[in-house]
Amino acid sequence: MKLKFLAIALLIIALLNYSADAALVVDSTFTNPDLQSALGGTAGPVATTVYNELSKYAYVPELVKGFGNANIYTSHAATLRGYQGYDLFAVAIGTMVSVQAPSDDPQFYKKLQDDIDSGDVYAGVGFEPVVFQAGLNMSFLIDGLYVSFLFGKLHIDLDYGDFKLNHESSLIGGNINYALFKEKSILARSLLWRGITLQTGYIHTDNSLVFYNKLDKSTYSQSVSGFTVQYEIDPSVDFNLSTTSNVIPFEIYTGLRLLWVLNIGVGAGIDYVYSSSNSMKLSSAGDVEVIDDGVSGASGYVGEKGKITVDASTSGIKADKYKKKLMANVGLGLGPVFIDVPVSYYFDNGYAIGLTAGFVW
């Protein structure tokens, strides 16, 4: 009996949590009391119209998960893969972007906006604008051992008409690298095999992203104190995404340096996501405006604007626990300086590409 009661209680709690996340609340308010009475409120025609337009975004766990996974893919910005074997130290600065694609269709991006406009879709993007990494050769402790430390933090605010984005990123962590097989050279080092290295570490990332989703405006009419007014609703919204992850990578890597300049590397691995938390909050980015009253503005309502308030959230979504991946890089080196392009493919249609510049000595 007690077990049955406990099961029912847990079910009720789960349902309440789901409802709290899935609930969409829309309100509209006007300073003019006549407009407020006729158009405003949570049950008014403005709120009802916006509710019907946005209900598809009330609960979007697949979209939030997609962004959470994409955030993991960018945690390897400023990587030193393929450049181990340095004598003393290495420093690098890099950036990385990623995509969690909804399918293996190479042209998925052409219909991605349509998918998002339809509601929940398993997709997302990630971005680490600037990350620094500094590595040290620790062979004085254990032969072939290298350690490195990572840090990145940047805030970006863009506003170009319909393209609006606010992004804040933070990353901190460290890696341990061990040369299982040391590098070998032939022909006066014109061909250098980088050996085989094993790498693990710990990376913590925090990202917040607000992006504007423009929706089509629509015009409606309503009787207000004897006047038939036309009003225009802009249901556009802001997606407020927050992603946090703690990643432990396990990687094996090898590479070649050709003709003293060209660096090529390949590898495989798995990202173990020790913990993650991802959420999204929906907020209004539009308003409602009276544009006509049929009597050339005599009503005094024309030009009056109302505020639209939207409240909905999807929270408690976790990224995938294990992310298998293939990795590669191609770069150019001149003496101790290098420029490199690392890429990763994750077996769930995830992609990451970066740009790194560094110095090894």
C-alpha positions as CSV (number, residue, x, y, z in Angstrom):
1,M,0.0,0.0,0.0
2,K,2.8,2.4,0.9
3,L,4.6,1.6,-2.4
4,K,1.5,2.3,-4.3
5,F,1.0,5.6,-2.6
6,L,4.6,6.5,-3.2
7,A,4.3,5.7,-6.9
8,I,1.2,7.8,-7.3
9,A,2.9,10.7,-5.5
10,L,5.9,10.5,-7.8
11,L,3.7,10.5,-10.8
12,I,1.8,13.6,-9.6
13,I,5.1,15.4,-9.0
14,A,6.3,14.5,-12.5
15,L,3.1,15.7,-14.1
16,L,3.3,19.0,-12.1
17,N,6.9,19.5,-13.2
18,Y,6.0,18.8,-16.8
19,S,3.0,21.2,-16.7
20,A,5.2,23.9,-15.1
21,D,7.6,23.6,-18.0
22,A,5.1,23.2,-20.8
23,A,2.7,26.0,-19.7
24,L,2.6,29.1,-21.9
25,V,1.3,32.3,-20.5
26,V,0.6,35.3,-22.7
27,D,-0.6,38.7,-21.6
28,S,-1.1,42.1,-23.3
29,T,-1.5,45.5,-21.6
30,F,-2.4,48.9,-22.8
31,T,-2.2,52.2,-21.0
32,N,-5.5,53.3,-22.6
33,P,-8.3,51.8,-20.4
34,D,-10.6,51.4,-23.4
35,L,-8.1,49.4,-25.4
36,Q,-7.1,47.4,-22.3
37,S,-10.8,46.5,-21.8
38,A,-11.4,45.5,-25.4
39,L,-8.0,44.0,-26.4
40,G,-5.8,43.4,-23.3
41,G,-5.6,40.7,-20.7
42,T,-4.6,37.1,-20.7
43,A,-8.0,36.2,-22.2
44,G,-8.2,39.1,-24.7
45,P,-8.0,38.8,-28.5
46,V,-4.3,39.9,-28.6
47,A,-3.1,37.3,-26.0
48,T,-5.2,34.6,-27.6
49,T,-3.8,35.3,-31.1
50,V,-0.2,35.3,-29.8
51,Y,-0.8,32.2,-27.7
52,N,-2.0,30.3,-30.8
53,E,1.1,31.4,-32.7
54,L,3.6,30.5,-30.0
55,S,2.1,27.4,-28.5
56,K,4.4,25.2,-30.6
57,Y,7.4,26.7,-28.7
58,A,5.8,26.1,-25.2
59,Y,7.9,23.0,-24.6
60,V,10.9,22.2,-26.9
61,P,13.1,19.5,-25.2
62,E,14.6,18.3,-28.5
63,L,15.7,21.9,-29.5
64,V,17.2,22.5,-26.0
65,K,19.0,19.1,-26.1
66,G,20.4,20.0,-29.6
67,F,21.9,23.2,-28.3
68,G,23.3,21.3,-25.2
69,N,25.1,18.8,-27.4
70,A,26.4,21.5,-29.7
71,N,27.8,23.3,-26.7
72,I,29.8,20.1,-25.9
73,Y,31.3,20.0,-29.4
74,T,32.8,23.4,-29.1
75,S,34.5,22.7,-25.7
76,H,37.7,21.6,-27.7
77,A,38.5,25.1,-29.1
78,A,42.2,26.0,-29.2
79,T,43.1,22.3,-29.3
80,L,46.8,21.3,-29.5
81,R,46.0,17.9,-31.1
82,G,48.7,17.0,-33.6
83,Y,51.2,19.4,-32.1
84,Q,52.5,17.4,-29.1
85,G,56.2,16.6,-28.9
86,Y,57.3,20.1,-28.1
87,D,60.3,20.4,-25.8
88,L,59.2,23.0,-23.3
89,F,55.8,24.7,-23.7
90,A,53.0,25.5,-26.2
91,V,50.5,28.3,-26.3
92,A,47.4,28.6,-28.6
93,I,44.4,30.8,-29.1
94,G,41.4,29.5,-31.0
95,T,37.7,29.7,-31.8
96,M,35.2,26.9,-32.7
97,V,31.7,26.7,-34.0
98,S,29.5,23.6,-34.1
99,V,26.2,22.3,-35.4
100,Q,23.9,19.6,-34.2
101,A,22.1,18.6,-37.4
102,P,18.6,17.1,-37.2
103,S,19.5,14.5,-39.8
104,D,22.3,13.2,-42.0
105,D,21.0,15.1,-45.0
106,P,23.9,17.3,-46.2
107,Q,21.5,20.1,-47.1
108,F,19.7,20.1,-43.8
109,Y,20.4,23.8,-43.3
110,K,18.1,24.7,-46.2
111,K,15.0,23.7,-44.3
112,L,16.3,24.2,-40.8
113,Q,14.4,27.5,-40.4
114,D,11.2,25.9,-41.5
115,D,11.8,23.1,-39.0
116,I,12.2,25.6,-36.2
117,D,9.1,27.5,-37.3
118,S,7.2,24.3,-37.0
119,G,8.1,23.9,-33.3
120,D,10.4,21.4,-31.6
121,V,13.3,20.0,-33.6
122,Y,16.5,18.2,-32.6
123,A,19.0,20.8,-33.7
124,G,21.3,23.4,-32.3
125,V,24.5,25.5,-32.7
126,G,27.5,26.1,-30.5
127,F,30.1,28.8,-30.4
128,E,33.3,29.4,-28.4
129,P,34.5,32.8,-29.6
130,V,37.9,32.8,-27.9
131,V,39.8,30.2,-25.9
132,F,43.4,30.2,-24.7
133,Q,45.4,27.0,-24.0
134,A,48.9,26.8,-22.5
135,G,50.7,23.5,-22.4
136,L,53.8,22.3,-20.5
137,N,56.2,19.4,-21.2
138,M,56.2,17.4,-18.0
139,S,58.8,14.8,-19.1
140,F,60.9,15.6,-16.0
141,L,58.2,13.8,-14.0
142,I,57.1,11.1,-16.5
143,D,58.6,10.7,-19.9
144,G,56.1,11.7,-22.7
145,L,53.7,13.5,-20.3
146,Y,52.2,16.9,-21.2
147,V,49.6,19.0,-19.4
148,S,47.7,22.0,-20.6
149,F,45.2,24.5,-19.1
150,L,42.3,26.2,-21.0
151,F,40.4,29.4,-20.4
152,G,38.0,31.4,-22.4
153,K,35.4,34.1,-21.7
154,L,33.7,36.6,-24.0
155,H,30.5,38.5,-24.4
156,I,29.0,39.3,-27.9
157,D,26.0,41.5,-28.6
158,L,24.9,41.9,-32.2
159,D,21.9,43.8,-33.6
160,Y,21.6,44.1,-37.3
161,G,17.9,44.6,-38.0
162,D,16.2,41.2,-38.0
163,F,19.4,39.5,-36.9
164,K,19.8,40.0,-33.2
165,L,22.0,37.8,-31.0
166,N,23.5,38.1,-27.5
167,H,26.0,35.5,-26.5
168,E,28.1,35.0,-23.4
169,S,30.5,32.1,-23.1
170,S,32.8,30.9,-20.3
171,L,35.2,27.9,-20.4
172,I,37.8,26.6,-18.1
173,G,39.6,23.2,-17.9
174,G,42.7,21.2,-18.4
175,N,44.1,18.3,-20.4
176,I,46.6,15.5,-19.7
177,N,48.4,14.1,-22.8
178,Y,50.7,11.1,-22.9
179,A,52.9,10.0,-25.9
180,L,52.2,6.3,-26.2
181,F,54.6,6.2,-29.2
182,K,57.1,9.0,-29.7
183,E,57.5,10.9,-32.9
184,K,59.8,9.6,-35.6
185,S,61.5,11.5,-38.4
186,I,63.1,10.6,-41.7
187,L,64.8,12.5,-44.6
188,A,66.2,15.2,-42.4
189,R,62.8,15.7,-40.7
190,S,61.1,16.5,-44.0
191,L,58.7,13.7,-43.0
192,L,57.8,13.6,-39.3
193,W,55.4,11.1,-37.8
194,R,53.9,12.6,-34.6
195,G,53.6,9.3,-32.9
196,I,50.4,8.2,-31.1
197,T,49.1,10.2,-28.1
198,L,46.4,9.6,-25.6
199,Q,44.6,12.5,-24.0
200,T,42.0,13.0,-21.3
201,G,41.0,16.0,-19.1
202,Y,38.2,18.0,-17.7
203,I,36.4,20.9,-19.3
204,H,33.6,23.1,-17.8
205,T,31.6,25.3,-20.1
206,D,28.8,27.9,-19.5
207,N,27.0,29.5,-22.4
208,S,24.0,31.8,-22.6
209,L,22.5,32.6,-25.9
210,V,19.6,35.0,-26.7
211,F,18.5,35.0,-30.4
212,Y,15.6,36.8,-32.0
213,N,13.1,34.8,-34.0
214,K,11.2,37.1,-36.3
215,L,7.6,36.1,-37.0
216,D,5.2,37.6,-39.5
217,K,3.0,40.4,-38.3
218,S,-0.8,40.2,-38.7
219,T,-3.6,42.7,-38.7
220,Y,-7.0,42.3,-37.0
221,S,-10.0,44.5,-36.3
222,Q,-12.1,45.0,-33.1
223,S,-14.8,47.3,-31.9
224,V,-13.6,49.7,-29.2
225,S,-16.0,52.1,-27.6
226,G,-18.0,52.4,-30.9
227,F,-15.0,52.6,-33.2
228,T,-13.8,49.7,-35.4
229,V,-10.0,49.8,-34.9
230,Q,-7.4,47.9,-36.8
231,Y,-4.4,46.7,-34.8
232,E,-1.2,44.9,-35.9
233,I,0.4,42.2,-33.8
234,D,4.0,41.3,-33.9
235,P,4.4,37.9,-32.3
236,S,8.2,37.7,-32.6
237,V,10.0,36.1,-29.7
238,D,13.4,35.8,-28.1
239,F,14.8,32.4,-27.4
240,N,16.8,32.6,-24.2
241,L,19.1,29.4,-24.0
242,S,21.4,28.4,-21.2
243,T,23.8,25.5,-21.5
244,T,26.2,24.1,-18.9
245,S,28.4,21.0,-19.2
246,N,31.2,19.2,-17.6
247,V,33.1,17.1,-20.1
248,I,35.8,14.4,-19.7
249,P,37.3,13.6,-23.1
250,F,39.1,10.4,-24.0
251,E,41.1,10.6,-27.2
252,I,43.7,8.8,-29.3
253,Y,45.5,10.8,-32.0
254,T,48.3,10.7,-34.5
255,G,49.6,12.9,-37.2
256,L,52.2,13.7,-39.9
257,R,54.3,16.8,-40.7
258,L,55.2,16.9,-44.4
259,L,58.0,19.0,-45.9
260,W,58.5,20.9,-42.7
261,V,55.3,22.9,-43.2
262,L,52.1,20.9,-43.7
263,N,50.6,19.2,-40.6
264,I,47.9,16.6,-40.9
265,G,46.3,14.6,-38.1
266,V,43.5,12.1,-37.4
267,G,42.1,10.6,-34.3
268,A,39.1,9.1,-32.5
269,G,37.6,9.4,-29.1
270,I,34.6,9.9,-26.9
271,D,33.3,12.8,-24.8
272,Y,31.9,11.6,-21.5
273,V,29.5,14.3,-20.2
274,Y,29.8,14.0,-16.5
275,S,27.0,16.4,-15.9
276,S,25.0,18.9,-17.9
277,S,22.0,21.3,-17.5
278,N,20.2,23.0,-20.4
279,S,17.2,25.2,-20.5
280,M,15.3,27.7,-22.7
281,K,13.0,30.5,-21.7
282,L,10.7,32.2,-24.2
283,S,10.1,35.9,-24.1
284,S,8.3,38.4,-26.3
285,A,10.2,40.5,-28.7
286,G,7.2,42.2,-30.4
287,D,4.2,44.4,-29.5
288,V,0.8,45.4,-30.7
289,E,-0.1,48.7,-32.3
290,V,-3.4,50.3,-33.3
291,I,-2.9,51.4,-37.0
292,D,-6.4,52.6,-38.0
293,D,-9.8,53.5,-36.6
294,G,-11.8,54.3,-39.8
295,V,-12.3,57.9,-38.8
296,S,-8.8,59.4,-39.6
297,G,-7.6,59.1,-36.0
298,A,-10.6,60.9,-34.4
299,S,-10.8,58.1,-31.8
300,G,-7.4,59.0,-30.4
301,Y,-6.5,55.3,-30.5
302,V,-4.3,55.3,-33.6
303,G,-0.6,54.9,-32.7
304,E,-1.3,53.5,-29.3
305,K,0.9,50.5,-28.5
306,G,0.4,47.6,-26.2
307,K,3.0,45.5,-24.5
308,I,3.0,41.7,-25.1
309,T,4.3,39.5,-22.3
310,V,5.2,35.9,-23.0
311,D,6.3,33.3,-20.4
312,A,7.2,29.7,-21.2
313,S,10.2,27.6,-20.3
314,T,11.8,24.2,-21.0
315,S,14.3,23.2,-18.3
316,G,16.1,20.3,-16.8
317,I,17.2,18.9,-20.2
318,K,20.4,17.0,-20.2
319,A,22.8,16.5,-23.1
320,D,23.7,13.0,-24.2
321,K,26.0,11.2,-21.8
322,Y,28.4,9.7,-24.3
323,K,29.4,11.4,-27.6
324,K,31.6,9.3,-29.9
325,K,33.7,11.2,-32.4
326,L,36.2,11.2,-35.2
327,M,38.7,14.1,-35.4
328,A,41.2,15.5,-37.9
329,N,43.2,18.6,-38.4
330,V,45.2,20.3,-41.2
331,G,47.6,23.2,-40.6
332,L,50.6,25.1,-41.7
333,G,53.7,25.7,-39.5
334,L,56.7,28.0,-39.9
335,G,59.3,27.3,-37.3
336,P,57.6,27.4,-33.9
337,V,54.4,29.2,-35.2
338,F,51.4,27.3,-36.6
339,I,47.9,28.0,-37.9
340,D,45.5,25.0,-37.8
341,V,42.0,24.0,-38.7
342,P,40.6,21.2,-36.4
343,V,37.4,19.4,-37.3
344,S,35.3,16.8,-35.5
345,Y,32.4,14.6,-36.5
346,Y,30.1,13.2,-33.9
347,F,28.2,10.1,-34.6
348,D,24.8,11.8,-34.0
349,N,25.1,14.2,-37.0
350,G,27.2,16.6,-35.0
351,Y,29.9,18.8,-36.6
352,A,32.6,21.2,-35.2
353,I,35.2,23.2,-36.9
354,G,37.7,25.7,-35.5
355,L,40.6,27.9,-36.2
356,T,43.7,27.9,-34.0
357,A,46.9,29.9,-34.0
358,G,49.8,28.9,-31.7
359,F,53.4,28.7,-30.8
360,V,55.4,25.6,-29.7
361,W,58.9,25.5,-28.4
